[in-house]
C-alpha cells in the first residue's frame, strides 16, 4: 500500500515538471530553453522532456514518456530528479521575473530555494514523501540551488540585429537619394530640351 501511495504521489508531482535538457558531464544539465544549467547530485534519477522513452526512470515513477511529456508541457518546470527509493524528489522551475509561485501548503514535507538573475528566477522545490524533510534532503536541495548557472544574454545577437537594422535603414536612405537624383536629372533634361525648343521656335519665326 505504501508503494502504491508513493507511486501516486510521484505521478501527481509530474504536474510540476519541465522542458529541454542536455547532459553536460557528471550530473550537469543545461536547460537550454530556460537558459539555465543545474547540477544534480549522484544517486538521483532525472527526467526531462528529452529523456528517451526506454529510460527506466519512467517505469520507476509509474508513468510513460507520453504522459510525462504531456505534463511537462502543461507545467512551468524544467527538470525532476528523484531518489531511488522514491523517498523524495526535486523539481526545477524557471520563470521570468521574481518568484511568483504560490506558497507551499505542506511546509513540513516540502521546502524551496530560489535564485534570480538576468530577469529570471529558478525555484528548486523538494518534496518528501515518507515524512518531514530531513537535514540530508535540505543539504541536497542547497547543493542544487548553489549549482544554478544562468546563460548570459546573447549580446552578440543584439549587436547583429542592430547592424542589420542599420544596414536596412542606410539602404533605404541611399535608394531615396538615388531616386531623387534621377528624378532631378530627368526634370533638368526635360527643361533643357524645352528651352532649346523655345529658342529654335523663336529663331525660326525671326528668320521668317
Long-range contacts (C-beta under 8 A, 24 or more apart in sequence): 6-86, 6-129, 6-130, 7-61, 7-62, 7-86, 8-62, 9-127, 9-129, 10-61, 10-62, 10-63, 10-82, 10-86, 10-89, 10-129, 11-61, 11-62, 11-63, 13-80, 13-89, 13-91, 13-127, 14-61, 14-63, 14-67, 14-68, 14-71, 14-72, 14-75, 14-80, 15-71, 15-74, 15-75, 16-75, 16-76, 16-77, 16-80, 16-91, 16-93, 16-125, 17-47, 17-48, 17-68, 17-71, 17-72, 17-75, 17-77, 17-78, 17-79, 17-80, 17-91, 18-48, 18-49, 18-72, 18-75, 18-76, 18-77, 18-78, 18-79, 18-80, 18-92, 18-93, 18-94, 19-48, 19-49, 19-72, 19-78, 20-48, 20-49, 20-50, 20-78, 21-46, 21-48, 21-49, 21-50, 21-78, 21-79, 22-50, 28-147, 29-79, 31-78, 31-79, 31-92, 31-94, 33-78, 34-78, 34-94, 34-120, 34-122, 35-94, 35-118, 35-120, 35-150, 35-151, 36-78, 36-92, 36-94, 36-120, 36-122, 36-148, 36-149, 36-150, 36-151, 37-147, 37-148, 37-149, 37-151, 38-79, 38-92, 38-122, 38-124, 38-144, 38-147, 38-148, 38-149, 39-143, 39-144, 39-147, 40-79, 40-81, 40-90, 40-144, 41-140, 41-143, 41-144, 43-83, 43-84, 44-81, 44-82, 44-83, 44-90, 44-140, 45-81, 45-82, 45-83, 45-84, 46-79, 46-80, 46-81, 47-79, 47-80, 47-81, 48-72, 48-78, 48-79, 48-80, 49-73, 57-82, 60-84, 60-86, 61-86, 81-144, 86-129, 87-128, 87-129, 87-130, 88-126, 88-127, 88-128, 88-129, 88-130, 88-133, 88-137, 89-126, 89-127, 89-129, 90-124, 90-125, 90-126, 90-127, 90-140, 90-141, 90-144, 91-124, 91-125, 91-126, 91-127, 92-122, 92-123, 92-124, 92-144, 93-122, 93-123, 93-124, 93-125, 94-120, 94-121, 94-122, 94-123, 95-120, 95-121, 95-123, 96-120, 96-121, 97-121, 99-123, 108-132, 108-133, 109-133, 111-137, 111-138, 111-141, 113-141, 113-142, 113-144, 113-145, 114-145, 115-145, 115-148, 117-150, 118-150, 118-151, 118-152, 118-153, 120-150, 122-148, 122-150, 124-148
